[in-house]
Amino acid sequence: MTSTTAPERVSVNDVVRFVLEIFAYISLCLWGFINFDLPWNIVVGIGAPVIAIMLWALFRSPKAVFQMDPFGKAIVEIAVMGTAVFAWWDMGQIIVAVIFALVAVTSGVINGRRELS
């Protein structure tokens, strides 16, 4: 006898959060390659997104290796998204940084309220 479980529903906010994650990783990669001189541009351009991906996979993803409470997850999310905002700010793209920050905060608050309920 097989047990059937209902598939998880994917909300609009889940899609927005996925796009934000990908955008954060690309932002960190661009920041590293654009803002640093050789050889540091290679180190930061590859290292920053790899560290962000590892943090997200270990602590924040739905199938995270280490289970944390919602507040710990929020700290990891703030660190990753905040670093991406800083990257855009440091590249002189203030408008992109502010828009990304507003969307990330809004999405994070919606997700946090869902996790706490």
Buried (B, 14 or more C-beta within 10 A) or exposed (E): EEEEEEEEEEEEBBEBBEEBBEBBBEBBBBBBBEBBEEEEBEEBBBBBBEBBBEBBEEBBBEEBEEEBEEEEBBEBBBBBBBBBBBBBBEBEBEEBBEEBBEBBBEBBEBBBEEEEE
